[in-house]
Amino acid sequence: MDDSRFTRRGSLVRLGGFLATAVGAAGLEIETSEGAGPAAVASGAVTCVLTPEQTEGPYYIANEALRRNITDGRPGTALLLRAFVVNASTCKPIKGAAVDIWHADAGGVYSGFGQGAGSRTFMRGIQRTSAQGLALFRTVYPGWYQGRTVHIHVKVHLGGDVLHTGQVYFPDTVTDAVYRRAPYASRPNRDVRNADDSIYRNGGKKSQVKISKNSAGVYVASIVMGVHRS
Ligand code: FE
């Protein structure tokens, strides 16, 4: 094994360790069957790869508030989103990056547009990453809108540069379970699932969250975003 491979593997193992630490510190649970550490690296559960760039789409609004709870009190199934930002070259967490997310509400509406034009803030917000590279958001499970599978948009900024523009996806089986309940159940069935989404098909699988419920019964979705530092 050459030196560069050794170093990379070492970084991957450390990444597993920091993920486990971060999870413990936040008092949250992720899928323990996946675990962390060397076994997780070997199984591919913890990776350090470049996350695919995906279109920001038509609904981005810049300069939203720095806040964890982005719901503005609107209804929906509670969701904690744990977005980790790591350097795809070194596998080390990036501290102080601004993670900017936006998504449709339970009714499939974006603030600032169409039926949501009366507000420019619901389901939008920014968090800075911690020393562990973690940006934590409190929101609701996104609703669907015509022609797209369920997703959350994300941008990562650092020092005035955009490091990443992407979209985060959810397992269809979890979405099915959430959508069987209020307020989602009052809408028609969604028209597109992951495999049928033209944007998801271009790398979306690498941007799919790991999701489970914590001890309080709240969905916790975790994603590791590997980015290039410019
Ligand atoms: Fe969208």
Residues whose N, C-alpha, C, O or C-beta is under 5 A from the ligand:
A	BS01	FE	G57
